[in-house]
Amino acid sequence: MSVSTSANINIRVDAEVKSKAQEVFLALGLDMTTAINIFLRQAIRKNGIPFELTVEEPKPKTREFGRMKGRMWEAEDHDWFEPLEDFKEYM
């Protein structure tokens, strides 16, 4: 029969990250210790990080729309539209 002993782990995380994670875990009915234990056990089970690690490609610029003198403009290409009708044709 194996006797289980516990060990402490001290880590530093950003206070906001900790707070947001605690909110998620609370919604799942977990405390931080249980959530960390789940992560560690899954890492052992998978023999690695239990989720995919990737380097994301830079995201293309998002199209932002603004209003100027009653006309819509697309910030990225600076295409001008009359309200709704011209915009619909452009799309």
NORCORJO-V307880 format. One record per pair of residues at least 24 apart in sequence whose ideal C-beta (glycine too) atoms are under 7 Angstrom apart, sorted by sequence separation. I is the first residue (numbers start at 1). J is the second residue. If there is no record, write none. Layout:
# NORCORJO-V307880
I&J / I&J
This chain:
# NORCORJO-V307880
none
